[in-house]
Amino acid sequence: MALLLRLSYIELQNAKDIKSIDLELNDAKYTVARSQERSDAFSKTFNTPLMLETEPLSFIISRRKQRCPCLSPVDPEIVTIHPNDVRSKLNGEESLHEWNKVSIKLGFLPQTQPIATSPNAGTTVLPNTSAPGNREGLRPTTEELIEQCPRFRVLVVGKSGVGKSSLINRIFGVETAKVATERPGEADIEREFISPENNRLILHDSKGFEPGDGGNYEIVKSFIEKRKKACDIKDQLHVVWLCFQIPIPTFGERLLEDAAESFLNIRSDVLGSTLTIVVFTKYDRLATFMLQRMPYDPDAASRYLEEDCIRPIQDFTGDKNITYVAVSSTLKHEHGLKELIRLTQEKISESFTSPENEVSAVPLAAAGAQRMLPTLKVDLSIGVGKQRYWQMLGSSTNFFGYRMLDCLRVIHIDIVSVWNFYDPCQYLNSENFQNLIIKMADTVDVTTESTRQLSRSGTLDGAPLLILLVPVVLTLSTFVDLGKWVYQLYQQHMQGVHTKFMAHIVDLMHVLEILFSLTAGMTAKKLTRTAIKLAYKAYYGSEWMNLTHTTISSFPCSSAARDVVLDKITSIISSADREDRVCRAIARIREIMPSVDLEKDEEWVDQESSR
């Protein structure tokens, strides 16, 4: 028996004279990209982990060209690492190797499990399987869309100090997008700011419209025109946020400088169809000033914004339909950020969504990149599901001939991909977490009385709350012994199959929404198993889960022409009380466990409780 290894990421460092690196594994080839932070480092994260069983992995390494033209070019070098070497050097979830002073780190999903290899066919068989499984044709819908547009490309335009950094960092949940650190004129608009904390975002920063500098708009103009001509949507600008700091009355501040006026004057010719939103920043300064100056006039700030900010720009440009939002990114005084996200998503969807698709690549990238509005994640998850794998779940042609387990996992990967947590260890796509959701969905057949007893035995809806002790305890039995049905081949019109699929989808969505809210304060922090287990336990066996399962188990699957199962899933996920239930779950967690450290990464299984 050998360990089943699921490769989730690769890092190579000290690769000083290396031009490019490719990885070959299981007859597939992957490009390992150079790091944005270090020129001597390369890395690759796999949203869908690669199986490392008996076949070796090979790195094809090309060195930089020789400086002397008289020397012949150097052929690529091949570095081969065998699975046994990986296992022998496995330390926790990492295996470290070295080649010619280049360090190679292989990262794997946690809690690997034994596999058996058939001596006859050479195929891998998972424990307790009744069907061999074939996942080659079950490609996640999100994988195809992400290939078309891996990242949401944003250009922020505005002078230094206007609040661009805090705006970007708050909306996209990053700390490394320091767009205001350069002195005036130093920022390079061509540079792509890519944060490792949010790989769905590309940011471009203008040099800033500084007083007395009327030429910067030419640089912005040239950059926008070049991006407009790009053939691939991934290379086009998706949105321009034109930022102006709201001037305070009597402070001697100006709304528009000369360069900003020049840009606004020609914006229709330069931008064309490129989505542009005017963002008035630091609204909290205005609100505080007006509250002190006119304490009995609650509308003073909004009236000033309309008369002294919005109207002057409309008059200057002659355009009464300018899209705008007033925002504040100051902690405890946030204003307008969610409105900016909604407005951007709405306009992006209008510009980039194809009529034949529920979800297109750019709207998916935009919704995935933002980390403030879970409702957008919910809506896009539903849209992606409707595009393929959620259709006709009881009689799907997409799943015919595949194991139920593989069908559930491709659905799982799609949903997790839309939510785009900062999860470099791929915990949410790990086999352990997938099995948690599968086993929870399997309880949809449990009687209502049994689930009520489960709720009373220790979750948020009952007492005592033993389930919320620190550490968050999950036993080994929670992850193993999946029902035999998951290893059967999917067949059309199988009895009860739609019920299992419905519960799996809805349970996963509810757990992720709790997790999203629970980790909202962990800006730029890696997702931990502690947070995941806590979100899972906040839902498992709760009144919310019981109600969901009762609704699903009592739902009659008719043979009507309309996809009633899909309609029912959508209605349950989008229920009117969903946000309230999430808020109640988070409030209860914080009441019972006010000091829990969500950044502490516990193991999936508590060894003591599993003995």
Residue pairs with C-beta under 8 A, 6 or more apart in sequence:
1 114
1 115
1 116
2 53
2 83
2 87
2 114
2 115
2 117
3 87
3 90
3 112
3 113
3 114
3 115
4 51
4 53
4 112
4 113
4 114
4 115
4 124
4 126
5 51
5 52
5 53
5 83
5 86
5 87
5 90
5 108
5 112
6 49
6 50
6 51
6 52
6 108
6 109
6 112
6 430
6 431
7 25
7 46
7 49
7 50
7 51
7 52
7 57
7 106
7 107
7 108
8 45
8 46
8 49
8 107
8 108
8 109
8 425
8 426
8 429
9 43
9 44
9 45
9 46
9 106
9 107
9 424
9 426
10 23
10 32
10 42
10 43
10 44
10 104
10 105
10 106
10 107
11 41
11 42
11 43
11 104
11 105
11 107
12 18
12 21
12 32
12 41
12 42
12 43
12 59
12 102
12 103
12 104
12 105
13 38
13 40
13 41
13 102
13 103
13 105
14 40
14 101
14 102
14 103
15 21
15 40
15 41
15 42
15 61
15 102
16 39
16 40
17 63
17 64
18 40
18 42
18 61
18 62
18 63
18 64
18 102
19 62
19 63
19 64
19 65
20 31
20 61
20 62
21 31
21 32
21 42
21 59
21 60
21 61
21 62
22 29
22 30
22 31
22 32
22 59
22 60
23 29
23 30
23 31
23 32
23 44
23 57
23 58
23 59
23 60
24 30
24 57
24 58
24 59
24 60
25 50
25 52
25 55
25 57
25 58
26 50
26 51
26 55
28 50
30 44
30 46
31 44
32 42
32 43
32 44
32 59
33 42
33 43
33 44
34 41
34 42
35 41
35 42
35 43
36 192
36 194
37 196
45 199
45 424
45 426
46 426
47 140
47 142
47 143
47 146
47 413
47 417
47 426
47 429
48 140
48 143
48 413
48 429
49 108
49 109
49 426
49 429
51 124
52 83
52 86
52 108
53 83
53 115
53 117
53 124
54 83
54 117
54 122
55 83
56 80
56 81
56 82
56 83
57 80
57 81
58 78
58 79
58 80
58 81
59 78
59 79
59 80
59 81
59 99
59 104
60 76
60 77
60 78
61 76
61 77
61 78
61 79
62 76
62 77
63 74
63 77
65 73
66 73
66 74
79 99
79 104
81 97
81 104
81 106
85 97
86 95
86 106
87 95
89 95
89 96
89 97
90 108
92 110
93 107
93 108
93 109
93 110
93 425
94 105
94 106
94 107
94 108
95 105
95 106
95 108
96 103
96 104
96 105
96 106
97 103
97 104
97 105
97 106
98 104
107 424
107 425
109 425
109 426
109 427
109 429
109 430
109 431
110 425
110 427
110 430
110 432
110 529
110 603
110 604
111 430
111 431
111 432
111 479
111 603
111 604
111 605
113 127
113 431
114 127
115 124
115 125
115 126
115 127
116 124
116 125
116 127
117 123
117 124
117 125
118 124
118 125
123 132
125 132
126 133
126 487
128 481
128 482
128 484
128 487
129 403
129 487
130 484
130 487
130 488
131 403
131 487
131 488
131 489
133 402
133 403
133 405
133 406
134 401
134 402
134 403
134 406
135 402
135 406
135 409
135 410
137 402
138 398
138 399
138 402
138 406
138 407
138 410
139 410
140 410
140 413
140 414
140 417
141 384
141 387
141 388
141 389
141 414
142 364
142 384
142 413
142 414
142 417
142 418
143 413
143 417
145 359
145 360
145 361
145 364
145 384
146 361
146 364
146 365
146 417
148 232
148 233
148 234
148 361
149 233
149 234
149 361
149 362
149 364
149 365
150 199
150 200
150 234
150 365
151 194
151 199
151 200
151 201
151 202
151 234
151 365
151 369
152 200
152 201
152 202
152 238
152 239
152 362
152 365
152 366
152 368
152 369
153 202
153 204
153 227
153 234
153 235
153 236
153 237
153 238
153 239
154 168
154 201
154 202
154 203
154 204
154 237
154 238
154 239
154 240
154 241
155 189
155 203
155 204
155 205
155 206
155 220
155 223
155 224
155 237
155 239
155 240
155 241
156 164
156 167
156 168
156 179
156 203
156 204
156 205
156 206
156 240
156 241
156 243
157 206
157 209
157 220
157 240
157 241
157 242
157 243
157 263
158 164
158 206
158 208
158 209
158 241
158 242
158 243
158 244
158 245
158 279
158 281
159 184
159 208
159 209
159 210
159 245
159 257
159 260
160 180
160 182
160 183
160 184
160 208
160 210
161 180
161 245
162 180
162 208
162 243
162 244
162 245
162 281
162 282
163 180
163 243
163 245
163 281
163 282
163 329
164 179
164 180
164 205
164 243
164 281
165 177
165 178
165 179
165 180
165 181
166 329
166 330
167 241
167 243
167 279
167 281
167 327
167 329
167 337
168 174
168 177
168 179
168 203
169 175
169 177
169 329
169 523
169 524
170 329
170 334
170 337
170 372
170 523
171 337
171 340
171 341
171 370
171 371
171 372
172 195
172 198
172 201
172 369
172 370
172 371
173 197
173 198
173 371
173 372
173 422
173 523
173 524
174 195
174 197
174 198
174 201
174 523
174 524
175 195
175 197
175 523
175 524
176 193
176 195
176 196
176 197
176 524
177 193
177 195
177 201
177 203
179 187
179 193
179 203
179 205
182 205
184 207
184 208
184 210
184 213
185 207
185 208
185 210
185 213
185 216
186 207
187 205
187 206
187 207
187 208
188 207
189 204
189 205
189 206
189 207
189 219
189 220
189 223
190 204
190 223
191 204
191 205
192 202
192 203
192 204
193 202
193 203
193 204
193 205
194 201
194 202
194 203
195 201
195 203
195 524
196 424
197 422
197 524
198 369
198 371
198 420
198 422
200 365
200 368
200 369
200 420
201 369
204 223
204 237
206 216
206 219
206 220
207 216
207 219
207 220
208 216
209 216
209 217
209 257
209 258
209 259
209 260
209 263
210 216
210 257
210 259
211 257
211 258
212 258
213 258
213 259
214 258
214 259
214 262
215 259
216 259
217 259
217 260
217 262
217 263
217 266
220 263
220 270
221 263
221 266
221 270
224 237
224 240
224 270
224 271
224 274
225 270
227 235
227 236
227 237
227 274
228 236
228 237
228 272
228 274
230 236
233 352
233 361
233 362
234 361
237 274
238 275
238 348
238 352
238 362
238 365
238 366
239 274
239 275
239 276
239 277
239 344
239 347
239 348
239 366
240 271
240 274
240 275
240 276
240 277
241 277
241 279
241 340
242 263
242 276
242 277
242 278
242 279
243 279
243 281
244 255
244 256
244 260
244 278
244 279
244 280
244 281
244 309
244 313
245 253
245 280
245 281
245 282
246 255
246 280
246 281
246 282
246 283
246 285
246 286
246 305
246 309
246 326
247 253
247 254
247 255
247 308
247 309
248 285
248 286
248 289
249 289
249 293
249 304
249 308
255 308
255 309
255 312
255 313
256 264
256 312
256 313
256 316
261 316
263 270
264 313
264 316
264 317
265 316
265 317
267 276
267 317
268 317
268 319
273 351
275 344
275 347
275 348
275 351
276 323
277 323
277 324
277 325
277 340
277 343
277 344
277 347
278 313
278 322
278 323
278 324
278 325
279 324
279 325
279 326
279 327
279 340
280 305
280 309
280 310
280 324
280 325
280 326
280 327
281 327
281 328
281 329
282 328
282 330
283 301
283 305
283 326
283 327
283 328
283 335
283 336
284 328
284 330
284 333
284 335
285 328
286 301
286 304
286 305
287 301
287 328
287 333
287 335
289 301
290 297
290 300
290 301
290 304
291 300
291 301
293 300
294 300
305 326
309 326
310 322
310 324
313 322
313 324
314 320
314 322
323 343
323 347
325 336
325 339
325 340
325 343
326 335
326 336
327 335
327 336
327 337
327 339
327 340
328 334
328 335
328 336
328 337
329 337
337 372
338 372
338 373
341 370
341 372
341 373
341 376
342 373
342 376
344 366
345 363
345 366
345 367
345 370
345 376
348 362
348 363
348 366
349 360
349 363
351 362
352 360
352 361
352 362
352 363
353 359
353 360
353 363
354 360
357 387
358 383
358 384
358 386
358 387
359 380
359 383
359 384
359 387
363 380
364 380
364 384
364 418
367 376
367 377
367 379
367 380
367 418
368 377
368 380
368 417
368 418
368 419
368 420
369 420
370 376
371 420
374 513
374 516
374 517
374 582
375 579
377 418
377 419
377 420
377 512
377 513
377 516
378 509
378 513
378 573
378 574
378 578
380 418
381 414
381 415
381 418
381 419
381 509
381 573
382 390
382 569
382 570
382 573
382 574
384 414
384 415
384 418
385 411
385 414
385 415
385 505
385 566
385 569
386 566
386 570
388 398
389 396
389 398
389 399
389 407
389 410
389 411
389 414
390 411
390 505
390 566
390 569
391 398
391 563
391 566
392 563
392 565
392 566
393 497
393 498
393 501
393 502
393 565
393 566
394 492
394 493
394 494
394 497
394 498
394 557
394 565
395 492
395 493
396 407
396 490
396 492
397 492
399 407
399 490
400 490
400 491
400 492
401 489
401 490
402 489
402 490
403 486
403 487
403 488
403 489
403 490
404 485
404 486
404 487
404 488
404 489
404 490
404 497
404 500
405 438
405 482
405 486
405 487
407 490
407 501
408 434
408 438
408 486
408 500
408 501
408 504
409 434
411 501
411 504
411 505
412 429
412 434
412 437
412 504
412 508
413 429
415 505
415 508
415 509
415 512
416 428
416 429
416 508
416 512
419 428
419 512
419 516
421 428
421 515
421 516
421 519
421 527
422 524
422 525
422 526
422 527
423 429
423 526
423 527
424 526
425 526
425 527
427 433
427 527
427 528
427 529
427 532
428 512
428 527
428 532
432 479
432 604
433 532
433 536
435 479
435 480
435 482
436 474
436 478
436 479
436 536
437 504
437 507
437 508
437 511
438 482
438 486
438 504
439 478
439 479
439 482
439 483
440 503
440 507
440 536
440 540
440 545
441 500
441 503
441 504
441 507
442 482
442 483
442 500
442 503
443 451
443 454
443 503
443 549
444 499
444 500
444 502
444 503
444 549
444 552
444 553
445 496
445 499
445 553
446 454
446 549
448 546
448 550
451 541
451 545
451 546
451 549
451 550
452 546
454 541
455 461
455 462
455 541
455 542
455 543
455 546
456 462
456 463
457 466
457 541
458 464
458 465
458 466
458 467
458 468
458 541
459 465
459 467
459 537
459 538
459 540
459 541
459 542
460 468
460 538
460 542
460 584
460 585
460 588
460 589
460 592
461 541
461 542
461 543
461 544
465 592
467 473
467 537
468 534
468 537
468 589
468 592
468 593
470 593
470 596
471 530
471 602
471 606
472 530
472 533
472 534
472 537
472 602
473 606
473 609
474 533
474 537
474 604
474 605
474 606
475 605
475 606
475 609
475 610
476 605
476 610
477 610
478 605
479 604
479 605
485 500
490 497
498 557
498 565
499 552
499 553
499 555
499 557
501 565
502 552
502 555
502 565
502 568
502 569
502 572
503 548
503 549
503 552
505 569
505 573
506 548
506 552
506 569
506 572
506 573
507 539
507 545
507 548
509 573
510 539
510 544
510 545
510 548
510 573
510 578
511 535
511 536
511 539
512 535
513 578
513 582
514 535
514 538
514 539
514 582
514 585
514 586
515 531
515 532
515 535
517 582
517 583
517 586
518 531
518 534
518 535
518 538
518 586
518 589
518 598
519 525
519 527
519 531
519 598
522 531
522 598
522 599
525 598
525 599
526 599
526 601
528 598
528 599
528 600
528 601
528 602
529 601
529 602
529 603
529 604
530 596
530 597
530 598
530 599
530 600
530 601
530 602
531 598
533 602
533 604
534 589
534 593
534 596
534 598
538 585
538 586
538 588
538 589
539 545
539 585
542 585
544 581
544 585
548 572
551 572
552 568
552 572
555 565
555 568
557 564
557 565
558 564
589 596
